Amino acid sequence: MQYPNGRRSSANSNKFTSKLTTYSNRGMTLEEDINETNQYYLAHNKAIVHKKPIPIQIVHVDYPKRSAAVIKEAYFKQASTTDYNGIFKGRHIDFEAKETKNKHSFPLNNIHQHQIDHMTQILEHDGICFLIIRFQARQETFFFPAEKLLIYWKDQFSDGRKSIRYETVKKEGYIIPVKYQAKVDYLDVIDKYYMKNGGRSNGR
């Protein structure tokens, strides 16, 4: 496995495959729910939202048989930004989806600086940017505006908390309703709190 600086990982191909599987399946329940929701939005012409592909450059592939291919060497071309983006009622929407087993808070180490930089740029261009946070133990999913996230992100470097309390997420975010066809109906939140005054509201 190679990274953008050109260094090759010492991990063998089996470990590489294992890591790909581990990271791709992390939070899969939430990801599947969002993907199904996005398919519903697309089928009913409500919005166009897609999951961003992981920017991996494949260098070497073995073909042990015609029906299978095994990646032997690859590297990340660049750091990924957020999980999803698209358009809804003329506004660009961009968001990251995270699950946590922590019942009482959302650890900020689930987010990275390059993602914060990307979110900041989206907000500067009047896009709608947010986190979808699922507390697994509570089976509750929240829409948490990036504007709020940026405040807590900066505070952690000034002796602030390294996490956002569940109570804070609940107070400053929005519970996402669970519906039969739209399992994570985040557009319902955007419609209520961001589409006022001709679609120029920035939430509360």
Secondary structure as GFF3:
##gff-version 3
##sequence-region A 1 204
A	DSSP	alpha_helix	13	25	.	.	.	ID=ss1
A	DSSP	alpha_helix	28	43	.	.	.	ID=ss2
A	DSSP	beta_strand	48	51	.	.	.	ID=ss3
A	DSSP	beta_strand	56	65	.	.	.	ID=ss4
A	DSSP	beta_strand	68	76	.	.	.	ID=ss5
A	DSSP	beta_strand	84	88	.	.	.	ID=ss6
A	DSSP	beta_strand	91	100	.	.	.	ID=ss7
A	DSSP	beta_strand	105	107	.	.	.	ID=ss8
A	DSSP	three_ten_helix	108	110	.	.	.	ID=ss9
A	DSSP	alpha_helix	113	124	.	.	.	ID=ss10
A	DSSP	beta_strand	128	135	.	.	.	ID=ss11
A	DSSP	beta_strand	140	145	.	.	.	ID=ss12
A	DSSP	alpha_helix	146	155	.	.	.	ID=ss13
A	DSSP	three_ten_helix	156	158	.	.	.	ID=ss14
A	DSSP	beta_strand	163	165	.	.	.	ID=ss15
A	DSSP	alpha_helix	166	172	.	.	.	ID=ss16
A	DSSP	beta_strand	174	175	.	.	.	ID=ss17
A	DSSP	alpha_helix	186	193	.	.	.	ID=ss18
###
